[in-house]
Amino acid sequence: MSYPFTACLAHVEVTVVWVIDGRIVKLCGIFEHNSGCEEARMNRLPAIPLHEHVYEVALEQLENGASLTAVQEKNQQMISARKYRNMDSYNTEKANFQYNFLSSDNATLYNKFSQKLGINTRKEPQTSSLKAEVHAAIFYYQARVEKNECLKVCITTNDMDQAAFKYIHHSQLIVDGTFGHLFAMGVDEENKGIPIALFLFSAPTGNHATHAGYNTEILAELFFAWNDHLSTKFNTSFEPYSALTDTDTKEHGALLMVWHSIILLICKFHLRQCWTNNRKKLRLVATTKYTAAMSLIQAEQSFYLSLVEKEDTRSIAEATLKHLSWSNWGRHAAAARIGMSIQAMIPTTNHLESFNCILKCKYIGS
C-alpha cells in the first residue's frame, strides 16, 4: 500500500441514474477520516497499472496454450514495435498506465484468465470446470472449515508418482519449502532434478501470516497422505532411505514421524551458513578433496578425544565429537543403506531451490 494502514472507515457510496440524465440519486457513507488517516503520509509512489490491451493480448496467448515466457517475449516485441493501443499518444510523465508486463502482474493475469474460463473457485471440486487430469492430480484435499484450520492440498501427476517410486523409494529425497509451499524432488540418472510432489497449505483464519500456522503436525499430515497415496498405488510400503533438507527442524520432525528410519542430512550450503561465525578458521569448509576432508575430521577427532579425559573440557569435547561423528557418519550411513558411493550422494538442495524460485517468482508471481 502507498499509505500506512490506519483502520480508517471513510468512504463514499454514490448512486447515479444514467438512463434519465445522470443525476445522483443517493449519496451515503462515512465522510470523516480518523486522525491517523489525516496525519498519514505516502510511503511510496502507487503502482502504475498495466494497460488493459496488454492483458487482452496475454489472455489470447494463454487461450492458445502459450507459456508465460512467450507472453513476456511478445510483450517486449509489441512494445518495441509500438503495437499496443494508445502508444502513439503515450506520455510516460503523464499517463496513468504502463505497458511492461512484470512478474507482479502474473497473479492478475491468472485471475483474469480464470474468470474468462468461467472457473468458479467457490464451488465444490466435483462441480468445477477444471480439466479432469487437474482434478485427478489432487490426491489429498482438506478444506478450511473451522477458524483454527487451514486449507491443505497435495498434488502429483501419474508421471510424478512413477518418478517418485523410481528415484526416491529406497533412495534420496530432497525437501524444501517456504511458508505455504512445500516441494519434494528426486534426482535422475543425469543428475537432473525431478519434481515429484507439491504440497500447499494456508494460514488458519486469524493468522496474519502463513508461518504462524506452519508446524510439524501440518507437514506430517501432508507427508502421511503422500506416503499412503504412493504405498496404495504401488502396493508396497513407500520408504525413502535418506532425506536432504535445510536446517528447518519442522521438516526434520515431520519426516521422522512418517519414516522412522530415514537418515536426515543437511544441505552443505545451509550447514555452511550455520558456521558463519567460525568460517574463517574452518579448514574443512574450504576443503574440496574428499581424502583431505577425512584427514581433517580424523585430526579433529584425535584432538578432542584427548580432551575427554580432562574434567574441565569433557563436556565441550563430547559435544564436538558428537558433531564430528554426525558429519562423517550421516552421509556414510545413507550411502551404505542406499548402496551408492558417498561421492554420489546429493550434497545440496540446489536442484529444488532453483525449481522453487522459478515456479514461485516467475510462474506464480507475487
VOVEXKOL-56462 format. One record per residue: residue in three letters; x, y, z of N, C-alpha, C, O in turn. Coordinates in steps of 0.05 Angstrom, whole numbers, plus 5000, padded with zeros to 4 digits. Atoms other than C-alpha are relative to their C-alpha. Layout:
<pts>
ALAXYZXYZXYZXYZ ...
</pts>
This chain:
<pts>
MET501749765000500050005000501750255000503950255011 SER498549755001502350714986499950165026501750315033 TYR500349874974499750955054499949795022499049575017 PRO500150204978500350615122497149955008495450125005 PHE502750084992494150245147499350145027500850125046 THR500849864976490350665198497349925010496250045029 ALA502750104992483650285203497950224996495950225009 CYS501949795006480150895174497749884983498149744964 LEU502450115013472950735152498850204980496650154970 ALA501149795017471951365110499549894972501349774960 HIS500650085028468451215043497550154991496050255008 VAL502449885011463151484997498849814980500249704963 GLU501550175019457751094960498250194984496550334995 VAL501549825018454751454900498349834981499349654968 THR501850145019448651204861499150204979498050414986 VAL500649825022447551514793498049864981498349624976 VAL501950115020441651414745500750114973500150344966 TRP499149915026444651454675497850004979497950144959 VAL502150035020438351254639498550264995497750324973 ILE501549755003435051914653501950234992501950314969 ASP498249785007440252464657502650005016504050205017 GLY497550024985445852214700499950135027501950205039 ARG500349884974443052504764501049825022500749585021 ILE499350154976445852294831497549975017496450175026 VAL502450054985440151974869500549925029498749935046 LYS499450074973443751734931503050055006504749994989 LEU497349944992450051954968500249935030499050065047 CYS499750084972452051595032502849905006504449864987 GLY497450104993458051345071500950135026499350255041 ILE498749874977462851575126501950214989503850144975 PHE498649785014465452255107502450115015503850295005 GLU497849904984470452385163502249795003501649565010 HIS497750174996477352085166500950005030500450205044 ASN499050004973480451865232502750165001503850234980 SER497649834997486452255260502449874987504150014976 GLY497750145012491451725238500150034970502250064959 CYS500149975029489051765167500750284991502050324971 GLU499449725007489352525166503050075002504050244988 GLU497149944996496552515191501849824983504249864982 ALA498450205015498751935146501450144976500350324964 ARG498549905023504052075093500649774982500949544990 MET499550215020505351695029502849885005504850015007 ASN497550144996510651155039501549974974504049974973 ARG498750045027511951044965498050084979495650104984 LEU501849945022509051224898498249764994499249534994 PRO501850225006502950804880500949864974502049984956 ALA499350165024503950244829498450104976496150174978 ILE501349915025502450444758498749764987500149564981 PRO501450245011497149964729500949944971501850124957 LEU499450095027498349564666497750074981495450044989 HIS502149935019494649784604498449754993499449534991 GLU501850235004488649344591500549844974500049604973 HIS499450145025490849184520502249795004502249594990 VAL497950204994496948824548498849745011499549525003 TYR501450234990492348364587498449864979498349614978 GLU501650125022487948254526501749824982501049604976 VAL498250155017493848024484501049755015501249535004 ALA499050224984496547594541497949785004498649545002 LEU502150204996489847254553499549844974499049604975 GLU500350155026489247084479502249804997501849584986 GLN497750195002496146764482499549765019500049545010 LEU500550224981494246354544497949814989498149574993 GLU502150165011487946114509501149814978500149594974 ASN498850165022492345854452502349825011503749704995 GLY498150184988496845484501502850115003504749965008 ALA497349884997502745974505500949995028499349995047 SER498850004974507545964563500350295010500050474994 LEU499649744989508846544609502450144988502550384984 THR497649895013515646634577499350114973500350334965 ALA500949895026512246714509498450265004498650444987 VAL501549754995507547234539501950235005501550454994 GLN498049794994513547634565501550084975502050324971 GLU498549935024517247584499498350164980499250354969 LYS501749855018511247814458499550285011499250474995 ASN500449744988510148384507502350194992501850424985 GLN497749835007517248644494500050064970500850284961 GLN500149955029516348554419498050214992498650384975 MET502149815007509948944417500750285011499950484999 ILE499149744990512949494460502050134980501950364974 SER498049905019518849554412498750094974499650294962 ALA501349935025514149574352497850205005496550294986 ARG502149814992509350044390497249924988495950084975 LYS502550105011503349604372497750005020495449935012 TYR502249994981499349674436498350254996499250464985 ARG501849775003493350144437501050245016502350215037 ASN499349744987494550874455503050055003503850245016 MET497149964998502050804447500950254984503050364990 ASP499249765016502151364395500050255016501550445012 SER500249764983500051864447501049955029500450115047 TYR499150084973503451524506502150195010504250234997 ASN498249814987506952014553500749885027499049875045 THR499250144975510951674608499750195025499550095047 GLU500249814978510652314651497250055009496850135032 LYS502749934993503152394650498149765000496049765014 ALA501850225003500051714633499749855027501649815042 ASN500550164976496751314689499949714994498349565005 PHE499850285007498550654658502749954987504150154979 GLN497450075013504650284630499649744986497649604989 TYR500350235018505949714582501949775007501549554996 ASN498150214994511649304612498649795019497749855041 PHE501250224984508948624637502149915020504249805012 LEU498150074979512348494704499149755014496849665011 SER500750254985512547874748497850065020496349885027 SER502249934981507948244797497350004986495350025000 ASP502550005015502648234742499049724995496849684985 ASN500850275005502447474739497449925013495749815000 ALA502450084985497147384793497550134987495549994984 THR502349875012492547894760499349874973496949834967 LEU500450145026493447554692498649735005496749674990 TYR501250264995491746864721497150035010495449875003 ASN502749964991485647144757498150074977495949984975 LYS501549925024483147464692499549754983497349724971 PHE500250245016484446804656497949815012496349694997 SER501950174986480446414708497250104996495349954991 GLN502649885003474646894703499049974971496649924966 LYS500850035028474746854627499149714994497449674977 LEU500750285004474446094630497549925016496449705011 GLY502450064984468646124679500549815023498649675031 ILE499450184978472145754735499050135026499850355033 ASN501249914975468145844799501649885023501249655029 THR498350104978473045784857498449945025499649835044 ARG501650054976467345754907498449744999497349665019 LYS501550245003464245124881501549765011504049775015 GLU498750254992465644414904501849904978501349954954 PRO498250105020471444064868498649834979499449834955 GLN501450185019466543574836498550164978498050064957 THR501549845019462844144801501750204985500750364969 SER498249815012468944524779500349944970500149704962 SER499650045028470144624705503049964993503749974969 LEU497250065006477544464712500349744984498449584984 LYS499550245015480543934668500149765018500949785041 ALA500150254984479743214692502749925010503049835033 GLU497350084991487243104696501050185023502550095040 VAL499349834977488043704742498649915025499849905046 HIS501550104977482643434787501249745010501449695034 ALA498950264993485842744786502750045014503549865030 ALA497349954988492643044806499850075030501850045044 ILE500349934972489843274873499249765015496949685015 PHE500650254986490342654916499350045029498449855042 TYR500749944972489242994983499050295002500450474993 TYR501249734998484743584998498550025027496749875032 GLN501349944975482643865065499250295000500950475001 ALA500949725001478244485064500350135027500549995048 ARG499949854975478645025117497250055008495850224997 VAL502749984991472144945154499850165026498250345028 GLU500049854974473645185225502250224999504050214982 LYS498149784999477445815243502949925005504750054995 ASN497350084993483345445271501249804980503449694984 GLU499150195020484045005209501350164977501150404975 CYS498949885024487845135144499549824976499149584979 LEU500450155025486944925072502549844995504849944997 LYS497750175006491444335054499449854973497349734969 VAL500350135026492544074983502649864993504849984995 CYS497750155010497343534957499649944971497549844963 ILE500250025030498743504882502249834989504649884994 THR498150155016502142974840498649904975496249854975 THR501150135024501142714769500949715000502549635017 ASN499150285002501941994748503049984994504449815004 ASP497249995007508742164718501750065025503849945029 MET498649934976510842474784500049765020502149715033 ASP500150234983508541854822502049794991503449675007 GLN498150195011512541404775502850085006504549915013 ALA497349904995518641844784500749975030503049915037 ALA499550034971517841834860500849725007502649675023 PHE499450284994517741074862502749924988504149754999 LYS497650085014523541024813502550135013504550005017 TYR497649864991528241554842500150055030502250135040 ILE500149944971526041634915499849755017501049745039 HIS500450244984523840954940502749865004504049784985 HIS497450124992529840654978502350174989504550064983 SER497849835010533941254955499850275013498950295036 GLN499849744988534742004966497650184993496750184971 LEU502249805003529242524976501050285007502550315027 ILE499449724994530143274973497450155007495550134993 VAL502449864990525243705012500750295005502850355018 ASP499549714995524844465012497350144999495650084982 GLY502549855000519344945028500250275012502150335027 THR500349754987517345635046497250015010495649835005 PHE502649994987511145865083497849974979497550154962 GLY502350045018505145585045500649814977498849704965 HIS499350185021509045164995502249815009504149895023 LEU498050204993512944525004500449824975498449724964 PHE499450155023516444144948501749765007503449775024 ALA498350244998519343444942501249944973499849984953 MET498650055025524443254889501949775002502949715024 GLY498050205002528842694866501950084978501650284965 VAL498049945021534842674820500349754983500649534993 ASP499950235018535142234758502949924993504850015005 GLU497350115008540941864724501850214989504350184990 GLU498449795012543242504690500550235020501450455012 ASN499749804978543442884757498250244996498950465003 LYS502049795004537343294737497849975021496949755027 GLY502150014980532143484789497349934988496650044967 ILE502750095009525343144781498050075022498049945043 PRO502149944980519443474818498149765003497249654983 ILE501750244996515342914850497650055017495849885018 ALA502449934984510343264896500050295007502150415012 LEU500449724992507543944912497950005023495749895020 PHE501849994977504344084980499450305005501250465008 LEU500849724995500344724992498350015025496849835031 PHE501749964977497244985056499950305006501750455000 SER500549724994494445645080500350055030500449865046 ALA500049934972494746025146497249965011495350034997 PRO502650024988489045875194498750285002500250485004 THR501449754998483746415198500850155025500950035047 GLY499149854976486046975244503050045000504050235013 ASN497149975001493446875230500750214979499650204957 HIS499349795019496647475196501949904978502350034958 ALA498150115019501747035160500049705001499349585022 THR500150305002502346315137501949885020501449665030 HIS498050124982508546205180499049975028500149815044 ALA501150034973504246295243498649735003498349645026 GLY501250274998500845625226501749794988500749564984 TYR498150195012506945285197501349845022503049945037 ASN498950164978508644705243500449714991499749644969 THR499350285007510943985245497549834995497649664977 GLU502450165003503943705252498850034972497949834960 ILE501149965027501544015186501749864980500749724962 LEU498250135019507643775149499849705002499849564981 ALA500250294997507043075178497449904988497349694976 GLU502550085012499743045157500249984969499249794957 LEU499650005029501743215085501849774992501349634972 PHE498250225006507542715086498649735003499049544987 PHE501550254996502942165114498149954976497949724967 ALA501950035023497842295058501649924975500649754960 TRP498450075023503342255006501049725002500949574982 ASN499050274996506241625035497849794996498249594982 ASP502350185004499341295037499249984970498649774960 HIS500749995028497941514966501949834983500949674966 LEU498150155015504341214938500049705008500249534991 SER500050284991504140584981497649854989497849614982 THR502550125010496940444959500349964970499549754959 LYS499950015029498340594886501949784990501349644971 PHE498050195009504540144881499949745016501649565012 ASN500450244985502139624931502549915015503149675017 THR497650054984508539674972500550245018499650465012 SER499549784981510840085031502250184989504550114987 PHE498149805011514040715002501850105023500950185044 GLU498149914979520340905040502550114988504249964977 PRO497449885007525841395023502049945022501449955046 TYR498050074980532341185058501450255011502450245034 SER498649764991535241885063498550254990497350244968 ALA501349745007532542605061502050235004503250255025 LEU498249774999536443235046498250255003496550304987 THR501649764995533543885075501950235008504350205009 ASP498549794988535644555101500049955030499749735039 THR499850034971536244685176497350025014497250065039 ASP502749974989528644715187499349765017499049545006 THR500650234982527144275248497149904996496549675002 LYS502750095004519744265230499949784978498549584981 GLU499950205022521243885165501349755011500449535004 HIS498750234989526043425203498149835017497949595014 GLY501850154982520843245255497849874985497049644991 ALA502250125016515343125203501049754985499649554984 LEU498950235014519842665162500449765018499849535010 LEU499650224981521642255223497449885011497349645018 MET502650104991514342195244498949804980497549614987 VAL501050175021512741865177501849774994500949544993 TRP498050215005519141475163502050005023503950155023 HIS498550004975522241295229503049944996504750035011 SER497250085004528741005200501450184980503750124973 ILE498749835020530141565150502450145011502450225034 ILE497549864992537141865153499950284989499850334965 LEU500249725008536742615153502750134996504550105013 LEU497549855006542243025120499450294996497250364986 ILE500349715003543143775119501550104975503950024972 CYS498749885023544744155055502650145008502650295028 LYS497449894993552044355055500050315000501350435017 PHE500149705000550345075037498850115026499950295038 HIS501349914975545645155096501749945024501850095043 LEU498250064978550544805141502250205002503150285023 ARG497949805001555945285119499050275011500550415024 GLN501149754990551345865134499950005031500350205044 CYS500150034971550545595205502850035013503050095037 TRP497249984990558145605212501250274994503650314995 THR499049745009558746335191502050125020504150235012 ASN498349874980561846565256502849875001504850015008 ASN497450144999567446045250501249944972503149804970 ARG499250085027568146025175502950044994504249884981 LYS497349935008574846365170502149815012504349785001 LYS498150184988578245855216499449714995500749535006 LEU500750275005574845235190501249914973500249984952 ARG498850105024579444895140498349794986498449764962 LEU501750225011574344335130498150114979497649994959 VAL501949885018569344805096501350064973500050034952 ALA498649935024574545025045501249774985502149794962 THR498850235012576944325031498349894977495949844981 THR501450115023575044054962500649714995499149574980 LYS499350285004578543384964498949835023499349895047 TYR501350174980574942825000502049885020501549885044 THR498150124982581142485028501250215019501650155043 ALA499049784982583743155055497950075021498650125044 ALA502249944981576943285087499949795022499649855046 MET500150214980577042605121502450015019502249955043 SER497649974983584142735147499550225020500450195043 LEU500649794982581843385177498149915022498549985046 ILE501950104980575943045212501449825020501049845044 GLN498650194982580442495239501950155019502250075042 ALA498249844983585443015264498550135023499450145046 GLU501649874980579943385300499049805020498949855044 GLN501050214982577242735329502249925020501749895044 SER497850074982584142555357500550215021501050155044 PHE499549784982585043235388497950015023498550035046 TYR502149984980578243235423499749755017498749765039 LEU500050244984578942515445501950035024501549935046 SER498149964978584942735486498950195021499750185044 LEU501249824981580643275518497849885017497049995038 VAL502250134986575242795540500949915028499349915047 GLU498950104975579742545596500250225021500450175045 LYS499749774981580143245627497250105009495450144992 GLU502649924989574443455673499050264990496650294984 ASP500949735007574244185653499450034970498150224962 THR500649985029573944045578498349764990497849744966 ARG501450245009569943395577497450064986496849954965 SER502649945012563143695562500250114971498850024953 ILE499649885027565544115503501149794981500349774958 ALA498750215017569843535476497949804991498049724968 GLU502050205007564043045478498050114980497249974961 ALA501849875019559443535442501350024973500049984952 THR498649975025564643665389500349734986500049714961 LEU499750275012565942915378497349914989497349774968 LYS502750085010558442805371499450144973498450014955 HIS500449855025558143345317501749894978500849844955 LEU498250115021564243065280499149734992499249664968 SER501050275006561342365285497650024981497449874962 TRP502449975018554742605255500850094972499849984953 SER499149905026558242995200501149784982500549774958 ASN498750225015562242385179498249764996498149644975 TRP501650255000557341835196497550024983496849834969 GLY502649985013550942115166500149934971498549764961 ARG499850065029553042105093501049724994500149604975 HIS499050285003556841455101497749805004497449614989 ALA502250184994550741125132497950014978496949804970 ALA502049985022545941395079501049874975499549734961 ALA498850125024550641185023500049705001499349564982 ALA499950294997551440495051497349874999496949664987 ARG502750115000544040395062498850004972497449814964 ILE501049985028542340624991501549824981500449714962 GLY498350175018548140244960501450164979501650074956 MET498549845019551940804927502450125014502750115039 SER497649884988558641154937499250265014497250395007 ILE500649754986558841744985500350244981499050444985 GLN499749795019561142174927497550044983497150264973 ALA502549995015554542024892497750125015495650185004 MET502149894983550442294950499650294992501550444987 ILE500749725007546842954935501050185022500250145045 PRO498849844979550743494973498350245008498350325032 THR501649764994545844084968497249984990496649794975 THR502749995010538644254956499750194976497550294970 ASN500049805022540544684895497949934979496750114968 HIS502050085021536144274847497350115007495950234991 LEU502749924991529944434888499850305005497850425000 GLU500049714995531945144907499550144973498050334972 SER500349885027532445314832497149974990495950164981 PHE502850055009525744984815498150175017496250295005 ASN501749844982522545324876499950294991497850414990 CYS499849725007524946004854498650064973497150254971 ILE501249965026522845934781496949985002495550144990 LEU502850044998515945674799498650235013496650335003 LYS501449804984514146194851500650284990498850454990 CYS499449735008517846804825499250064971498550294965 LYS500749955028516346714751497249924993495750084982 TYR502550105009510246284741497750065019495450085010 ILE502149924981506346454804500050295005498050435005 GLY499749714995509047144819498950085027498149915043 SER500949904974507047584876498050224996497050335015 
</pts>
